């Protein structure tokens, strides 16, 4: 869970998660939404993937990223349990 919170601590990574909640995207499509370098986007994607927040699938020459909803659901459940 610590890796999830560390990954979400960055505004760029939170925006990537928001983009991926709509549909899966490749790194090029994601990078168009930001004014930072493609290597920086790759670094953010790697951190999100290692935290389990996103998954990746290679299709041809592109890697497509999608939101890992099970981790998001676990996070939401944990946060809601704090309310009790």
Order of alpha helices (4+ residues) and beta strands (2+ residues): alpha-alpha-beta-alpha-alpha-beta-beta-alpha
